[in-house]
Amino acid sequence: MLIKKNKFNQYIFLLIISSMIIFNGGNNNLYIQFNFIMISIFFLSLIREKNHLAHLRDIFNKNKLSIILFILFIIFLIFQIIPLPIKWLGFLSLEKFNLLDKLEFNANYDSISWNPVNSYFILLNYLSLFLYLIIFKSLFYKKKDIFKFYYFLVFIGAVASSVAIYFFLIGNPDFLMVKNSFYKSSATGFFINRTVFSCFLVLCFFCGIEYLKNIDNYQKDNVNNFFNKIYIRIFILLITIGIITSFSRLGNFLFISLIALHILQALYLNNKKNRFFLITLILIVLIDVLILGFYFGSEKLLQRFYFLEKEIAEYLPAQNELGLAGGDLKEFAFGLSRGELTKFAFVEFKKFMLFGYGGGGFETLLKINFPNLSIKFATHAHSDLIEFMGEFGIIGSILIFSSLLVACASKKFFLFKNFLLCYLLIFILLFDFSFHIPINQLLFILLIAADSKQSNIPEYRLKK
């Protein structure tokens, strides 16, 4: 009876994640609030069961320091939002204090955050991520559960990719709440941004590779296992096509480099059991580079894989950087490049170095400094790392980084799987804003927490 109930709870958990994927990766203030309500209700229903409550207590006891640091981070986010006396801002946020003074701001109170409303929803999002994590650790505690989670992500990635490919082939029309008009020449599916979509698919592709690579080590080679591996290969093929048709330089670079790293590891280990796995990877490369690349045009294929050269070039000093270095920022009201957005974000980080400008405040600062922006413009810097540092400042960044570092400080963390996840994370943080999207944040945290080598059922699970 307990097993059936746990499976039911797992399906509810996966259903909630599916809804986030369908609604633009959860990147909407209204959905963030709705998602927080859903996961909170689900959490409260779980703690009513003795076994789950016992497991949650065990999780809290084993991660006290990390949880304390995270609670301090949440308190810091609340501190950024609450109204403070204007005179306090002279110390806490001198740049904002001076600007409010120039604007002859008459109110007696204001917050550190430039956009308290957005900051509030980002606070809810981080609380949701925390609940997702501890619920995941409580529900997916067996080896087979981890592979079930991998299978789900590969399947949902294939579904999202299939929808994106279909929309792409018929001209990317707007469909209900899905707005595809911005990217007519690339696949985005349920997502608004193609790079966010491709990074999501790369994480799903990662799960498929982990499934094929490790399933034979933990499960006997039976009929179900045989067909599941065939299904996974089909799902991976659909995901591959979705990544290619997104035409995202970052997504395709991460995709091909992920395959290369796996092939190098397989060749280095020279394990006979991984021979079919290695063949699968090579076939993916051949399909991507030769067949699908030729179909969608060799020029587009090559353009996707010189990602670093183009991206790094935008960050090098140029003549137009004078405006960002101290000139008139309003000269660059139109057509900001990725490099210029990142440089602007770095300038703002230095202005709000200690306490930050609040979650979601980047767009407000962009509008203040570039009042003549066109209708369509990026609301995030194309460097998550710099924008996160600007939003949270040094204090908030240290708290959240320390919380993650303490949680990962174990021998089990230093696995090839986690090395690859950190590899993906570094490139996304440096060159894109995809890690500001809730679904990508959630999948990364859950995949880091997922360990197919973990122990089986804890002792209290055996109690009736």
C-alpha positions, 0 to 999 in steps of 0.5 A, spaced: 500 500 500 505 504 501 509 503 494 502 504 491 501 511 494 509 513 493 508 511 486 502 516 486 505 521 489 511 521 484 506 521 478 503 528 481 510 531 482 512 529 475 505 532 473 507 539 476 513 539 473 510 537 466 505 543 467 511 548 468 514 545 461 508 547 458 507 554 460 514 557 457 518 553 463 515 557 468 517 564 466 511 568 468 510 571 475 503 569 475 505 562 473 510 562 479 505 564 484 501 558 481 506 553 482 508 555 489 501 554 491 501 547 487 508 545 490 506 548 497 499 544 497 503 538 495 508 538 500 503 539 506 499 533 504 506 529 504 508 531 511 501 528 513 504 521 512 509 519 517 514 515 513 515 522 508 515 526 515 520 521 518 524 522 511 524 529 511 526 530 518 532 526 516 534 530 510 533 536 514 538 533 520 543 531 515 543 538 511 542 543 517 548 548 515 546 548 508 539 549 510 541 555 515 545 558 509 539 558 504 534 561 510 539 566 511 539 567 503 531 568 503 531 573 509 536 577 505 531 577 499 526 579 503 530 585 506 531 587 499 524 587 498 521 591 504 520 598 504 526 602 508 527 609 510 530 613 504 536 615 509 538 608 510 539 607 502 544 612 503 548 607 506 545 600 503 544 603 496 548 609 494 546 609 487 539 608 488 539 614 493 542 619 489 538 617 483 531 618 487 534 624 490 535 627 482 528 625 481 525 629 487 522 622 490 518 625 496 516 618 499 519 617 506 520 609 504 523 605 498 526 598 497 533 596 495 530 592 489 529 596 483 523 592 482 520 589 488 514 586 485 519 582 480 523 580 486 517 578 490 516 573 485 523 571 484 523 569 492 517 565 491 520 561 485 526 560 490 522 557 495 518 553 490 525 550 488 527 548 495 520 545 496 521 541 490 528 539 492 526 536 499 520 533 496 524 529 490 529 527 495 523 524 499 520 521 493 525 518 489 529 514 494 531 508 490 535 507 484 529 505 480 526 511 482 532 515 479 532 512 472 524 513 472 525 520 473 531 520 467 526 516 463 520 521 464 525 527 463 527 524 456 520 523 454 517 530 456 523 532 452 521 528 446 514 531 447 516 538 447 521 537 441 516 534 437 511 539 438 517 544 436 519 541 430 511 540 428 510 548 429 517 549 426 515 545 419 508 549 419 511 556 420 511 557 427 504 560 428 502 562 435 498 557 438 493 559 444 498 561 450 504 559 445 507 565 442 512 563 436 512 569 432 518 572 435 522 566 432 519 564 425 526 561 423 527 556 429 524 551 433 522 553 440 515 549 442 512 551 448 518 556 450 518 563 447 526 563 447 530 558 442 536 558 447 532 557 453 528 551 449 535 548 447 538 548 454 532 545 456 533 539 451 540 539 452 538 537 460 533 532 457 538 529 452 543 528 458 538 524 462 537 520 456 545 518 456 545 517 463 539 512 463 543 508 457 549 508 460 547 506 467 541 502 466 544 495 465 549 496 471 543 496 476 537 492 472 537 486 469 537 485 462 530 483 461 524 484 456 522 491 459 529 493 460 530 492 452 524 496 450 525 501 454 532 502 451 529 502 444 524 508 446 530 512 450 534 512 443 528 514 439 526 520 444 534 522 444 533 522 436 527 527 437 531 531 442 537 531 437 532 534 432 529 539 436 536 542 439 538 542 431 532 546 429 532 551 435 539 553 431 541 556 438 549 556 438 550 555 445 545 549 445 548 546 439 555 547 442 553 544 449 550 538 445 556 536 441 561 537 446 557 533 451 557 527 446 564 528 445 566 528 453 562 522 453 565 518 447 572 520 450 570 517 457 567 511 454 574 510 450 578 511 456 574 506 460 574 501 454 568 497 458 565 492 453 558 493 457 558 501 454 560 498 447 553 499 445 552 506 448 558 508 445 555 506 438 549 510 440 553 516 441 557 516 434 550 515 431 547 521 434 553 525 431 553 522 424 545 524 424 547 531 427 553 533 423 551 529 416 544 528 415 540 533 419 546 538 418 545 537 410 538 537 410 538 544 414 543 547 410 551 546 411 552 554 413 547 553 418 550 547 421 557 550 421 555 557 424 552 553 430 559 550 432 563 556 432 560 559 438 566 561 442 569 565 437 563 569 436 561 570 443 568 571 446 569 577 440 563 580 443 566 581 450 572 584 447 574 591 448 571 595 442 570 602 440 562 602 442 565 600 449 566 607 451 559 609 452 559 603 457 566 605 460 563 612 462 560 616 457 553 617 455 549 610 455 543 613 452 547 613 445 546 605 445 538 606 445 537 601 440 540 594 438 544 592 444 548 586 442 549 580 447 556 583 449 554 590 450 548 587 455 553 583 459 558 589 459 552 594 462 550 588 467 557 588 469 557 596 470 551 595 474 554 590 479 559 595 481 554 600 482 550 595 487 556 591 489 554 590 496 546 589 497 545 588 489 539 591 485 534 586 487 531 580 483 528 582 476 531 589 477 535 588 471 530 590 466 528 596 470 535 599 470 536 597 462 529 602 461 532 607 466 539 608 462 536 606 455 529 610 455 529 609 447 529 602 447 525 599 441 519 594 443 523 588 443 529 588 447 532 583 452 530 583 459 536 579 461 543 580 461 547 574 456 551 572 462 547 569 468 553 569 473 554 577 472 546 578 473 545 574 479 551 577 482 548 584 480 541 582 483 544 579 490 550 583 491 556 580 494 552 578 500 546 574 497 551 571 492 555 568 498 549 566 501 546 562 496 553 559 493 555 557 500 548 553 501 549 550 494 557 548 496 555 545 503 550 541 500 554 538 495 560 537 499 561 530 499 565 524 496 559 522 492 558 529 489 565 528 485 562 523 479 563 524 472 555 526 471 556 532 476 562 534 472 558 534 466 552 538 469 557 543 472 560 544 465 554 545 462 552 550 468 559 554 467 557 555 460 550 557 461 552 562 466 557 565 462 554 566 456 546 566 456 540 567 461 537 560 460 539 559 468 534 565 470 528 560 467 525 556 473 525 550 469 532 550 468 534 552 475 529 546 477 532 541 473 539 542 474 538 542 482 534 535 481 539 532 477 545 534 481 541 531 487 539 525 483 544 519 485 543 512 481 548 510 486 545 512 492 543 506 498 536 503 497 530 504 502 532 507 509 530 503 515 524 507 517 521 506 510 520 498 512 516 500 518 508 500 517 
